[in-house]
Amino acid sequence: MTTENLISEIRKKQSFLCVGLDVDLDKIPEFLLKEEDPIFSFNKAIIDATHPYAVAYKPNTAFYEAYGLKGWKSLEKTIKYLNENYPQIFTIADAKRGDIGNTSSRYAKAFFKDLGFDSVTVAPYMGKDSIEPFLAFENKHTILLALTSNGGAFDFQTKLTGEEELYKLVLKTSKEWSNSENLMYVVGATKAEYFAEIRKIIPNSFILVPGIGAQGGNLKEVCKYGLTDNVGLLVNSSRGIIYASNNTDFAEAAAVEAKNIQLEMKAILDGVR
Ligand SMILES: O=c1ccn([C@@H]2O[C@H](COP(=O)(O)O)[C@@H](O)[C@H]2O)c(=O)[nH]1
């Protein structure tokens, strides 16, 4: 998907919501466990109910890998379902990959070509040659971890490397890489106070923002400095939406949560016009 397609979906839906599909069999409604593929049944119901309010879906691969081959098959079915039924919706494989170039090119093929995701999250730690194999794919997006939502982000990411913090070095250095126009970045909603500085370095790039909902990040705070003329944000909530209920009404309850966030997003977008 091109960035223009993503922006046009955001404008149409007045939403920059990404729904995280982090499926845990201990948390989904018990009646679904009788289904042949409970993970896919759950995802399908959540996607069908929430898609009017969301512009992106983000399965975190850990939640599928944890169930072995069966889990991976559920992931394949989920991305196929999204691509066939909602091709205008942006898809993110939250896999946090990155390795020596030769290996990264296999990861890129797996997520972009075989599975057909629009984007994949990657860790910057191994540098340029670990990321460029992802960036080589046209109309695919590589989402680089910059400043993550967890407490451990302060262990390395905010430490000074010379005059500036490591996350700033990541942002600046990555702009020099080949096909850097295919980069997006991850910045946690719990780090809203950093957005002003971050936007000085990447004024127009899309930022994937996890951490509202269960992790307590604040949407308005993120938008204060995070929004760009083209919106430039994809704000993710996983548990806060998909586990709104664990009864037969789970999909409707997820839709209510997603709609509430979409309405808040619309009000913010209306306010900056
Ligand atoms: O900095 C980061 C990077 C990724 N994540 C992932 O996003 C979702 C958040 O889930 P919630 O249930 O909405 O808290 C999850 O898949 C994380 O692994 C993140 O939280 N922070």
The ligand as an SDF file (V2000), in Angstrom:
LIG
                    3D

 21 22  0  0  0  0  0  0  0  0999 V2000
    7.0300    0.3670   22.1200 O   0  0  0  0  0  0  0  0  0  0  0  0
    6.2220   -0.5290   21.8960 C   0  0  0  0  0  0  0  0  0  0  0  0
    6.2660   -1.3120   20.7520 C   0  0  0  0  0  0  0  0  0  0  0  0
    5.3020   -2.2380   20.5440 C   0  0  0  0  0  0  0  0  0  0  0  0
    4.3090   -2.4370   21.4350 N   0  0  0  0  0  0  0  0  0  0  0  0
    3.2790   -3.4460   21.1170 C   0  0  0  0  0  0  0  0  0  0  0  0
    2.0210   -2.7970   20.9100 O   0  0  0  0  0  0  0  0  0  0  0  0
    0.9710   -3.5390   21.5020 C   0  0  0  0  0  0  0  0  0  0  0  0
    0.3690   -2.7740   22.6590 C   0  0  0  0  0  0  0  0  0  0  0  0
   -0.6410   -3.5230   23.2650 O   0  0  0  0  0  0  0  0  0  0  0  0
   -1.6650   -2.9270   24.3720 P   0  0  0  0  0  0  0  0  0  0  0  0
   -2.4650   -4.1130   24.7660 O   0  0  0  0  0  0  0  0  0  0  0  0
   -2.4790   -1.8590   23.7060 O   0  0  0  0  0  0  0  0  0  0  0  0
   -0.8360   -2.3960   25.4790 O   0  0  0  0  0  0  0  0  0  0  0  0
    1.6040   -4.8680   21.9120 C   0  0  0  0  0  0  0  0  0  0  0  0
    1.5450   -5.7560   20.8170 O   0  0  0  0  0  0  0  0  0  0  0  0
    3.0390   -4.4850   22.1930 C   0  0  0  0  0  0  0  0  0  0  0  0
    3.9280   -5.5780   22.0590 O   0  0  0  0  0  0  0  0  0  0  0  0
    4.2450   -1.6720   22.5520 C   0  0  0  0  0  0  0  0  0  0  0  0
    3.3400   -1.8020   23.4040 O   0  0  0  0  0  0  0  0  0  0  0  0
    5.2070   -0.7310   22.7530 N   0  0  0  0  0  0  0  0  0  0  0  0
  1  2  2  0
  2  3  1  0
  2 21  1  0
  3  4  2  0
  4  5  1  0
  5  6  1  0
  5 19  1  0
  6  7  1  0
  6 17  1  0
  7  8  1  0
  8  9  1  0
  8 15  1  0
  9 10  1  0
 10 11  1  0
 11 12  2  0
 11 13  1  0
 11 14  1  0
 15 16  1  0
 15 17  1  0
 17 18  1  0
 19 20  2  0
 19 21  1  0
M  END
$$$$
